Amino acid sequence: MGKLSFLFRNPGYVFYNLMRPLFFWDFLSPVRVLLASSFVRFGSGVYLGPSVHLGEKNVSIGSHANINPNVRIGADTRIGARVIISEGCVINPAEHDLVHRERFFSRPVTVGDNVFFGANCIVIARAGSIGDNAVIGAGAVVTKPVPRNVMVAGNPAHVVRTLNP
């Protein structure tokens, strides 16, 4: 590891960007990827913008995905190939019981291939899956499964139109 070994002393955070080497200014505003026991898997050609936060376990990102700045992706999430996630999006598969607030549970969230997320959209655990070739509008709150080849928008998100594949 040599000169960069000081980066990896804290196993919780790793400075990571797959598109280019590390420069001095990366240490001022680093890309932080939270890793625990290497349960985060990347395909080839993945781009991670600054301040991307990935969950602790079972996160899989397909090849040629583009994840822009300030995106939070929770544990138990699978993201397909060629997915674009715009700034400020949150994919949160964790929920808590409303009666016993100390009880947390997680449901896996699966995002298909060729999905586009508009800025500041939120996907919660009840959504479960987002189909291939879907478009999620900016500011949408996805609370139900999204079928393939549709555009959804709104709070809560609903189908706006069907797309040609």
TIGU-668163 format. One record per residue (C-alpha): residue in three letters; x, y, z. Coordinates in pm, whole numbers, plus 50000, padded with zeros to 5 digits. Layout:
N
- aa east north up
- ala X Y Z
...
//
This chain:
165
- aa east north up
- met 50000 50000 50000
- gly 50293 50232 50058
- lys 50227 50606 50078
- leu 49847 50571 50073
- ser 49829 50319 50358
- phe 49718 50592 50602
- leu 49387 50610 50411
- phe 49295 50258 50509
- arg 49373 50262 50883
- asn 49007 50324 50969
- pro 48823 50027 50815
- gly 48489 50213 50828
- tyr 48563 50461 50548
- val 48750 50420 50223
- phe 48821 50704 49983
- tyr 48695 50571 49654
- asn 48640 50697 49302
- leu 48652 50456 49012
- met 48685 50710 48731
- arg 49011 50883 48821
- pro 49311 50869 49057
- leu 49316 51048 49395
- phe 49430 51411 49403
- phe 49508 51647 49689
- trp 49165 51817 49677
- asp 48996 51478 49716
- phe 49106 51480 50078
- leu 48928 51812 50137
- ser 48591 51679 50013
- pro 48634 51303 49982
- val 48400 51046 49843
- arg 48312 50831 50143
- val 48195 50479 50096
- leu 48098 50300 50413
- leu 48221 49943 50396
- ala 48191 49662 50647
- ser 48363 49335 50567
- ser 48356 49406 50190
- phe 47985 49352 50136
- val 47973 49628 49873
- arg 48015 49504 49514
- phe 48077 49720 49207
- gly 48049 49635 48838
- ser 48290 49780 48584
- gly 48283 50149 48495
- val 48086 50267 48800
- tyr 48108 50641 48876
- leu 48057 50764 49232
- gly 48026 51138 49288
- pro 48139 51320 49602
- ser 47965 51250 49934
- val 47804 50923 49827
- his 47707 50708 50127
- leu 47660 50335 50074
- gly 47507 50106 50336
- glu 47688 49867 50561
- lys 47610 49536 50391
- asn 47476 49369 50079
- val 47498 49663 49840
- ser 47548 49568 49476
- ile 47593 49821 49195
- gly 47585 49704 48833
- ser 47823 49803 48557
- his 47830 50154 48411
- ala 47609 50300 48685
- asn 47636 50674 48748
- ile 47575 50783 49108
- asn 47593 51160 49150
- pro 47678 51369 49461
- asn 47496 51348 49796
- val 47325 51015 49728
- arg 47248 50775 50017
- ile 47196 50407 49944
- gly 47108 50185 50238
- ala 47196 49823 50308
- asp 47030 49532 50123
- thr 47010 49721 49794
- arg 47078 49588 49445
- ile 47121 49840 49164
- gly 47127 49718 48804
- ala 47347 49816 48511
- arg 47341 50157 48342
- val 47143 50324 48622
- ile 47166 50702 48668
- ile 47093 50837 49015
- ser 47077 51219 49029
- glu 47186 51442 49316
- gly 47031 51408 49658
- cys 46845 51079 49607
- val 46787 50841 49898
- ile 46724 50468 49869
- asn 46635 50362 50222
- pro 46536 49997 50276
- ala 46522 50034 50657
- glu 46206 50107 50853
- his 46110 50095 51217
- asp 45802 49975 51401
- leu 45569 50262 51489
- val 45472 50109 51824
- his 45815 49983 51930
- arg 46041 50246 51779
- glu 46360 50069 51881
- arg 46280 49778 51643
- phe 46433 49831 51303
- phe 46387 49602 51006
- ser 46509 49605 50651
- arg 46349 49488 50329
- pro 46565 49444 50019
- val 46526 49703 49743
- thr 46602 49599 49385
- val 46653 49851 49104
- gly 46645 49714 48749
- asp 46864 49804 48452
- asn 46847 50140 48265
- val 46663 50324 48544
- phe 46686 50703 48577
- phe 46628 50877 48912
- gly 46551 51251 48907
- ala 46701 51481 49169
- asn 46602 51446 49537
- cys 46377 51142 49496
- ile 46321 50899 49784
- val 46268 50522 49767
- ile 46149 50361 50089
- ala 46149 49996 50193
- arg 45788 49924 50101
- ala 45870 49995 49735
- gly 46062 49669 49711
- ser 46151 49680 49342
- ile 46184 49920 49052
- gly 46152 49760 48708
- asp 46382 49790 48410
- asn 46373 50108 48196
- ala 46178 50307 48457
- val 46204 50682 48513
- ile 46156 50825 48862
- gly 46065 51196 48854
- ala 46247 51460 49054
- gly 46124 51484 49412
- ala 45915 51165 49387
- val 45857 50951 49697
- val 45835 50588 49585
- thr 45626 50384 49830
- lys 45507 50099 49603
- pro 45677 49868 49350
- val 45736 50035 49013
- pro 45665 49822 48703
- arg 45901 49818 48407
- asn 45885 50072 48124
- val 45693 50344 48314
- met 45750 50697 48437
- val 45645 50773 48794
- ala 45627 51107 48973
- gly 45467 51272 49272
- asn 45430 51221 49645
- pro 45345 50937 49673
- ala 45474 50835 49330
- his 45218 50716 49076
- val 45245 50613 48711
- val 45241 50919 48485
- arg 45288 50740 48155
- thr 45404 50419 47995
- leu 45731 50428 47800
- asn 45819 50241 47481
- pro 46105 49998 47553
//
